[in-house]
């Protein structure tokens, strides 16, 4: 009898290898950032050789875009549980704010890499389409939170999805920057700001 493993195609195995390389590379990329990380540096900080990394990824740009897409594909579902479990507007805001704080505490290097890549896309056109695509999925994620909050509040959103995303992303980025800078109150301030701004997003 043929097993699932035996039915895997070469393309499946190739993608599986790329995924493993991406997960390994994320740690180095999160620490070093876009400019300082080379394929050789990434290989030196992983279990894979430079030749293997270069075989699966043509250059650093391809690897970084792949890694960030892979990471953000998980991130866009970060608040699904909060949305599903909330039975009131207050409960949703509390869960949303807590999840934002949690992800900064646990995954700050990954978020730092994302903002680094987004800034680099202003100068490198080859990054732009990937960054815009990822940014759109994050906007849609935040919009699901905002529209659910509106439904639970009995009030529709008073602004567009990109404006709501811009405001909340700005608060998140400030919280991340403060946390990375060692400001002990940064995350509690971010939580308070989320509680303050959410009602203002509604009509």
Beta strands, then each sheet from edge to edge (+ up, - down):
end
